[in-house]
Amino acid sequence: MIQIKPIFLLLTLPVLLLVSCGRPVAKFSYSGKTKAATAIQFNNESEKAERYEWDFGDGNTSNEASPSHRYMSSGNYMVKMKAIDSKEKVQEKKMRIVVDAPELCLIELKTPYGSMLVHLYDSTPKHQDNFVKLAEQQFFDSLLFHRVIQGFMVQGGDPQSKNARKGMPLGMGGPGYTIPAEFIDSLVHVRGALAAARLPDQMNPKKNSSGSQFYIVQGRPVTEGELDKLEAQKGKRYSQAQRDAYLKYGGTPLLDRDYTVFGRVIEGMDIIDKISENKTDGRDRPVDDIWMIIRPIH
């Protein structure tokens, strides 16, 4: 008599062993513009894996299944992804990514509260070139936000603030030169505006900017009536777009056309709000030091 059942078991046993010995398959792709400061979405297409280890090639890592990542400098990066199953079996996938420079002139401004992304305007080339030059020289590293006024602005860039003792008066230092004013009618002090600090009119009738000190507008709500009054006082008219921006975001229009606006925060304004909440002394210097690091994004 022919025994069918044992033959069936012999035929199926190798298949069962093959399935149990399968390894994870590491596979991924990416989408989005491959430009510095722009988020790249990585799409995980792996199989038979339960966890993942990503190395983006710039010192940053992730354990998310499908992370997004932003490179803060152009260049060639080797991205590695490990797919790991429940038995700790691993397969690694590598892919080289070429990241181009951003289309805009951008800087990254790091603080104890996180990082901001700031656009420096092409329409104020003297200020743009100077700020990028100082950032490349690491001039701003470890300087402090030495003047903080809630509802108004936060100010920094005084080289004397580096390692300054507690309570030391600050705000008069610079790189030893000033920059000619670049007043552009289209650029106003809306929330997030980056502008150059300067000496008062009595000492500085040409309104030349400090070579390194800057401020970022936190601002407050602005009304139509306030803008109308400023137009009458200064003999300048706001465009509808500027009025809409002030009414939507707020700002400090009183400073318009007296201080050079040369950029704006495009990500991270919540950090300015956090800085502004700090306790300050009688000179508006934060009691606890708030450092900065500024890097250009090329």
TORRO-658995 format. One record per residue (C-alpha): residue number from 1; residue in three letters; chain; x, y, z. Coordinates in pm, 1 decimal. Each point is the difference from the previous one (the first is absolute). Example, Ala and Ser with C-alpha at 12.3 -4.5 7.8 and 13.67 -1.06 7.14 Angstrom:
# residues 2
NODE     k     r   c          X          Y          Z
NODE     1   ALA   A     1230.0     -450.0      780.0
NODE     2   SER   A      137.0      344.0      -66.0
//
This chain:
# residues 298
NODE     k     r   c          X          Y          Z
NODE     1   MET   A        0.0        0.0        0.0
NODE     2   ILE   A      137.8      343.9      -98.4
NODE     3   GLN   A       49.7      243.8      292.3
NODE     4   ILE   A     -107.7      342.9     -127.9
NODE     5   LYS   A        3.1      192.6      325.5
NODE     6   PRO   A      376.1      -33.2       76.9
NODE     7   ILE   A       83.3      114.0     -352.4
NODE     8   PHE   A     -214.7      307.3       50.9
NODE     9   LEU   A      184.8       83.1      322.0
NODE    10   LEU   A      339.6      -33.2     -167.4
NODE    11   LEU   A     -103.6      231.7     -281.6
NODE    12   THR   A     -133.5      274.6      225.3
NODE    13   LEU   A      272.9       -2.9      266.6
NODE    14   PRO   A      267.8      184.7     -204.4
NODE    15   VAL   A     -250.9      271.5      -87.0
NODE    16   LEU   A      -76.9       60.2      364.9
NODE    17   LEU   A      370.7       25.5       83.2
NODE    18   LEU   A       56.4      244.9     -286.1
NODE    19   VAL   A     -267.0      233.9      132.0
NODE    20   SER   A      128.7      -11.4      356.4
NODE    21   CYS   A      356.2       86.4     -114.4
NODE    22   GLY   A     -101.3      305.2     -207.8
NODE    23   ARG   A      194.5      320.6       64.8
NODE    24   PRO   A     -137.8      355.7       -1.3
NODE    25   VAL   A       17.5      187.5     -328.0
NODE    26   ALA   A      129.5      358.8       31.8
NODE    27   LYS   A     -132.5      234.7     -265.0
NODE    28   PHE   A      -87.0      371.9      -14.9
NODE    29   SER   A      -50.0      293.3     -232.5
NODE    30   TYR   A      -35.2      374.3       58.2
NODE    31   SER   A     -213.3      287.7     -123.3
NODE    32   GLY   A       13.5      378.5       11.6
NODE    33   LYS   A      257.4      251.2     -118.9
NODE    34   THR   A      355.3      -93.0       89.1
NODE    35   LYS   A      101.7      349.9      106.2
NODE    36   ALA   A      164.7      112.6      320.7
NODE    37   ALA   A     -248.9      110.5      269.2
NODE    38   THR   A     -285.2     -179.9     -179.5
NODE    39   ALA   A     -151.7     -311.4      159.4
NODE    40   ILE   A       57.5     -323.7     -190.8
NODE    41   GLN   A     -253.2     -275.9       63.7
NODE    42   PHE   A      142.5     -352.5       13.3
NODE    43   ASN   A     -247.4     -271.2      -98.5
NODE    44   ASN   A       60.4     -335.4      167.3
NODE    45   GLU   A      -73.8     -291.2     -236.5
NODE    46   SER   A      164.0     -272.0      209.8
NODE    47   GLU   A     -146.5     -344.7       66.5
NODE    48   LYS   A        2.9     -233.5      300.9
NODE    49   ALA   A      146.4      261.7      232.1
NODE    50   GLU   A     -122.5      124.8      337.2
NODE    51   ARG   A      234.5      290.7       65.2
NODE    52   TYR   A      238.4      224.0     -189.5
NODE    53   GLU   A      322.6      193.5       46.1
NODE    54   TRP   A       72.1      294.0     -229.2
NODE    55   ASP   A      329.7      183.0      -46.9
NODE    56   PHE   A      -40.4      308.1     -221.6
NODE    57   GLY   A      371.6       49.8      -56.8
NODE    58   ASP   A       21.4      340.0      169.9
NODE    59   GLY   A       25.0     -118.3      358.9
NODE    60   ASN   A     -376.4      -30.8       51.7
NODE    61   THR   A     -190.5     -324.7       52.3
NODE    62   SER   A     -358.7     -119.7       44.9
NODE    63   ASN   A     -192.9     -310.7      106.5
NODE    64   GLU   A     -324.1       98.1     -171.4
NODE    65   ALA   A     -138.4     -226.7     -269.0
NODE    66   SER   A      -28.8      275.3     -264.4
NODE    67   PRO   A      177.4      311.2      128.7
NODE    68   SER   A       41.6      339.2     -161.0
NODE    69   HIS   A      332.9      176.2       21.4
NODE    70   ARG   A      139.8      341.8      -80.1
NODE    71   TYR   A      362.1       52.4      -97.7
NODE    72   MET   A      136.2      338.4      104.0
NODE    73   SER   A      280.6        0.9     -255.9
NODE    74   SER   A       27.1     -107.0     -362.9
NODE    75   GLY   A      219.4     -296.5      -92.3
NODE    76   ASN   A        4.3     -374.7      -59.4
NODE    77   TYR   A     -138.3     -217.6      278.8
NODE    78   MET   A       -5.2     -378.3       40.4
NODE    79   VAL   A     -329.9     -100.9      157.9
NODE    80   LYS   A       -7.7     -338.7      175.4
NODE    81   MET   A     -307.6     -182.8      121.8
NODE    82   LYS   A        4.5     -323.6      198.9
NODE    83   ALA   A     -311.5     -218.2        3.8
NODE    84   ILE   A       -9.2     -223.2      308.4
NODE    85   ASP   A     -243.9     -280.9       72.0
NODE    86   SER   A     -119.2     -150.6      328.6
NODE    87   LYS   A      298.7     -237.6       11.7
NODE    88   GLU   A      248.4      285.7      -47.2
NODE    89   LYS   A       81.2     -102.4     -353.9
NODE    90   VAL   A      115.8      303.0     -196.5
NODE    91   GLN   A       20.6      112.7     -358.5
NODE    92   GLU   A      143.5      340.5      -95.5
NODE    93   LYS   A      -87.1      218.4     -297.0
NODE    94   LYS   A      222.3      290.5     -111.3
NODE    95   MET   A      -82.7      286.9     -234.4
NODE    96   ARG   A      200.1      310.1      -91.0
NODE    97   ILE   A     -190.8      328.8       -9.4
NODE    98   VAL   A      122.6      322.8     -158.2
NODE    99   VAL   A     -131.9      306.9      186.0
NODE   100   ASP   A        7.8      331.9     -185.8
NODE   101   ALA   A       34.8      348.5      147.3
NODE   102   PRO   A     -328.1      179.3       87.5
NODE   103   GLU   A     -154.4      244.6     -244.6
NODE   104   LEU   A      -21.7      271.0      269.1
NODE   105   CYS   A      276.3      146.2      214.8
NODE   106   LEU   A      -63.0     -175.2      331.5
NODE   107   ILE   A      160.7      -20.5      341.5
NODE   108   GLU   A      -62.5     -229.1      295.1
NODE   109   LEU   A      -14.8      175.2      336.6
NODE   110   LYS   A       40.0     -241.1      291.6
NODE   111   THR   A     -103.0       83.6      357.3
NODE   112   PRO   A      -52.6     -195.6      324.2
NODE   113   TYR   A     -368.2      -22.2     -101.5
NODE   114   GLY   A       56.0     -142.7     -348.0
NODE   115   SER   A       90.4      123.0     -347.6
NODE   116   MET   A     -147.8      262.9     -227.4
NODE   117   LEU   A       23.0       21.9     -377.9
NODE   118   VAL   A       51.5      355.6     -124.8
NODE   119   HIS   A      -22.4      136.2     -354.7
NODE   120   LEU   A      246.4      280.7      -80.4
NODE   121   TYR   A     -133.9      227.6     -273.3
NODE   122   ASP   A      178.9       51.6     -332.9
NODE   123   SER   A     -140.3      354.6      -11.0
NODE   124   THR   A      232.9      102.4      287.0
NODE   125   PRO   A      328.9     -137.2     -137.9
NODE   126   LYS   A      239.2      186.4      230.4
NODE   127   HIS   A     -171.3     -132.6      310.2
NODE   128   GLN   A      -43.5     -346.1     -149.1
NODE   129   ASP   A      367.0      -32.0      -98.3
NODE   130   ASN   A      121.1      129.2      335.2
NODE   131   PHE   A     -222.8     -231.0      203.8
NODE   132   VAL   A      101.1     -306.3     -202.5
NODE   133   LYS   A      367.8       95.0       30.5
NODE   134   LEU   A      -21.3       29.4      378.3
NODE   135   ALA   A     -192.2     -327.8       24.5
NODE   136   GLU   A      263.7     -177.1     -209.7
NODE   137   GLN   A      267.7      138.4      232.3
NODE   138   GLN   A     -199.5     -135.9      298.4
NODE   139   PHE   A       -6.8      355.2      136.1
NODE   140   PHE   A     -338.9      -48.7      168.8
NODE   141   ASP   A       80.1     -327.1      176.4
NODE   142   SER   A      -66.3       21.7      376.1
NODE   143   LEU   A     -114.3      362.9      -17.1
NODE   144   LEU   A     -311.3       83.7      202.9
NODE   145   PHE   A     -342.8      142.8      -57.5
NODE   146   HIS   A       88.0      292.0      224.4
NODE   147   ARG   A     -321.4      205.6      -33.6
NODE   148   VAL   A     -345.7     -155.2       18.5
NODE   149   ILE   A     -324.6      195.2       18.1
NODE   150   GLN   A     -317.9     -206.1       -9.5
NODE   151   GLY   A     -244.8      117.9     -266.5
NODE   152   PHE   A      276.0      191.4     -175.8
NODE   153   MET   A      318.6     -184.2     -102.6
NODE   154   VAL   A      306.0     -206.8       99.2
NODE   155   GLN   A      346.8      138.4      -74.7
NODE   156   GLY   A      348.6     -152.2      -23.4
NODE   157   GLY   A      328.2       12.2     -187.9
NODE   158   ASP   A      216.5      198.8      245.1
NODE   159   PRO   A      344.3     -169.4        6.5
NODE   160   GLN   A       49.2      127.1      354.9
NODE   161   SER   A     -281.0     -230.9      112.5
NODE   162   LYS   A      216.3     -311.2      -43.1
NODE   163   ASN   A       85.7     -125.1      348.3
NODE   164   ALA   A     -139.5      325.4      143.9
NODE   165   ARG   A      -37.8       -3.9      376.6
NODE   166   LYS   A     -347.5       14.2      149.8
NODE   167   GLY   A     -150.5      347.5       -0.4
NODE   168   MET   A      266.6      148.2     -227.3
NODE   169   PRO   A     -142.4      280.8     -220.5
NODE   170   LEU   A       -4.8     -108.1     -365.3
NODE   171   GLY   A     -103.2      143.2     -334.7
NODE   172   MET   A      286.3      225.9     -107.6
NODE   173   GLY   A      232.2     -256.4     -162.1
NODE   174   GLY   A       49.5      -77.6     -366.7
NODE   175   PRO   A      252.2     -116.5     -260.1
NODE   176   GLY   A      150.9      347.3      -39.8
NODE   177   TYR   A     -204.3      123.0     -295.6
NODE   178   THR   A     -353.4       95.6      -98.7
NODE   179   ILE   A     -210.1      -73.7     -309.8
NODE   180   PRO   A     -179.6      266.7     -207.4
NODE   181   ALA   A     -375.9       -5.3       47.2
NODE   182   GLU   A     -198.2     -194.0     -261.1
NODE   183   PHE   A     -357.8      119.0       40.4
NODE   184   ILE   A     -231.0     -192.4     -232.0
NODE   185   ASP   A     -361.7      117.4       -0.6
NODE   186   SER   A     -129.9     -353.3      -45.0
NODE   187   LEU   A      174.8     -126.1      316.8
NODE   188   VAL   A     -171.9       79.6      329.1
NODE   189   HIS   A       15.3     -105.3      363.1
NODE   190   VAL   A     -261.4     -274.0        0.8
NODE   191   ARG   A       27.2     -282.2      253.9
NODE   192   GLY   A      315.4     -200.6      -69.0
NODE   193   ALA   A      184.5      278.7     -183.0
NODE   194   LEU   A      379.3       -2.5       35.6
NODE   195   ALA   A      144.1      351.5       18.2
NODE   196   ALA   A      325.6      174.7       80.5
NODE   197   ALA   A       50.5      185.9      326.2
NODE   198   ARG   A      174.0      338.0       -9.8
NODE   199   LEU   A      103.8      303.5      199.5
NODE   200   PRO   A     -257.7      279.7       56.5
NODE   201   ASP   A      -53.9      275.9     -257.4
NODE   202   GLN   A      191.2      257.4      204.9
NODE   203   MET   A      318.5     -205.6      -34.1
NODE   204   ASN   A      -88.5     -160.0     -331.3
NODE   205   PRO   A     -194.7      237.3     -229.2
NODE   206   LYS   A       43.6     -230.0     -302.9
NODE   207   LYS   A     -161.2     -285.7      196.4
NODE   208   ASN   A      287.8     -235.4      -79.6
NODE   209   SER   A      -49.1     -351.0      134.4
NODE   210   SER   A      213.3     -175.1      258.1
NODE   211   GLY   A      246.7     -238.0     -160.0
NODE   212   SER   A     -124.5     -293.5      206.0
NODE   213   GLN   A     -286.7       84.5      236.0
NODE   214   PHE   A     -345.7     -101.2     -116.7
NODE   215   TYR   A     -348.4      -48.7      135.6
NODE   216   ILE   A     -295.7     -221.2      -83.0
NODE   217   VAL   A     -348.1      147.6       33.7
NODE   218   GLN   A     -242.9     -178.8      229.8
NODE   219   GLY   A     -250.3      281.9      -30.5
NODE   220   ARG   A     -355.8       50.8      116.3
NODE   221   PRO   A     -339.5       40.1     -170.3
NODE   222   VAL   A      -24.1      294.5     -242.2
NODE   223   THR   A     -316.0      192.4      -98.6
NODE   224   GLU   A     -103.1      184.3     -315.6
NODE   225   GLY   A      -16.1      322.3      200.5
NODE   226   GLU   A      359.9      -39.3      113.3
NODE   227   LEU   A      117.6      -47.5     -357.2
NODE   228   ASP   A     -201.2      304.1     -113.9
NODE   229   LYS   A      163.6      211.4      270.7
NODE   230   LEU   A      349.9     -114.3      -94.6
NODE   231   GLU   A      -66.6       77.8     -366.0
NODE   232   ALA   A      -93.6      355.3       94.6
NODE   233   GLN   A      304.2       41.6      224.6
NODE   234   LYS   A      260.0     -144.0     -238.2
NODE   235   GLY   A     -151.6      100.0     -333.1
NODE   236   LYS   A       17.4     -358.3     -130.3
NODE   237   ARG   A     -281.8     -230.9      -99.2
NODE   238   TYR   A      -31.7     -368.7       74.6
NODE   239   SER   A      -98.7     -232.9     -281.4
NODE   240   GLN   A     -305.8     -217.9       45.1
NODE   241   ALA   A      226.2     -304.1       34.5
NODE   242   GLN   A      193.8      168.8      281.2
NODE   243   ARG   A     -318.3      101.4      177.4
NODE   244   ASP   A     -133.1     -353.9      -29.4
NODE   245   ALA   A      325.4     -139.9      142.1
NODE   246   TYR   A       -4.0      237.6      296.5
NODE   247   LEU   A     -366.2      -69.7       74.2
NODE   248   LYS   A       55.0     -376.8      -23.1
NODE   249   TYR   A      337.5      -40.6      174.1
NODE   250   GLY   A       59.3      320.6      195.5
NODE   251   GLY   A      338.6      165.5       33.1
NODE   252   THR   A      164.1      333.9       85.4
NODE   253   PRO   A      -83.3      243.1     -284.5
NODE   254   LEU   A      136.7      294.5      199.7
NODE   255   LEU   A      352.3     -112.0     -106.5
NODE   256   ASP   A      -74.2       -5.0     -374.1
NODE   257   ARG   A      242.8      195.2     -219.7
NODE   258   ASP   A      218.9       82.5      299.4
NODE   259   TYR   A      175.5     -337.2       33.5
NODE   260   THR   A      104.9     -233.0     -281.0
NODE   261   VAL   A     -208.7     -315.8      -30.8
NODE   262   PHE   A      208.8     -263.9     -179.6
NODE   263   GLY   A     -166.6     -333.8       69.3
NODE   264   ARG   A     -278.0     -192.1      169.4
NODE   265   VAL   A      -43.5     -315.3      207.4
NODE   266   ILE   A     -180.2     -257.4     -214.6
NODE   267   GLU   A        4.1     -284.0      255.5
NODE   268   GLY   A       23.8        2.2      378.1
NODE   269   MET   A     -173.1      318.9      114.2
NODE   270   ASP   A     -120.6     -189.6      306.6
NODE   271   ILE   A      362.5       12.5      115.4
NODE   272   ILE   A       -9.5      381.5        2.1
NODE   273   ASP   A     -313.6      -21.6      213.7
NODE   274   LYS   A      181.5     -230.4      245.0
NODE   275   ILE   A      302.0      230.6       17.4
NODE   276   SER   A     -225.9      298.3       66.9
NODE   277   GLU   A     -147.3     -174.1      305.6
NODE   278   ASN   A      333.9        9.2      181.8
NODE   279   LYS   A       41.5      215.0      308.7
NODE   280   THR   A      217.2      305.2      -69.3
NODE   281   ASP   A      190.3      255.4      207.6
NODE   282   GLY   A      -32.6      379.9       -6.0
NODE   283   ARG   A      192.3       16.5     -330.5
NODE   284   ASP   A     -228.3     -258.1     -167.4
NODE   285   ARG   A      277.4     -260.7        9.7
NODE   286   PRO   A     -129.3     -350.1       76.3
NODE   287   VAL   A       98.2     -114.9      347.7
NODE   288   ASP   A       89.2     -342.1     -143.7
NODE   289   ASP   A      232.9       17.6     -299.6
NODE   290   ILE   A     -153.4      -93.0     -336.5
NODE   291   TRP   A      274.9      -92.2     -248.5
NODE   292   MET   A       -8.8      -21.4     -376.3
NODE   293   ILE   A      178.9     -183.4     -281.0
NODE   294   ILE   A      -53.5      115.2     -358.5
NODE   295   ARG   A       91.9     -196.2     -311.3
NODE   296   PRO   A      -58.6       84.5     -367.6
NODE   297   ILE   A     -173.4     -270.0     -203.6
NODE   298   HIS   A      187.2      -55.3     -326.9
//
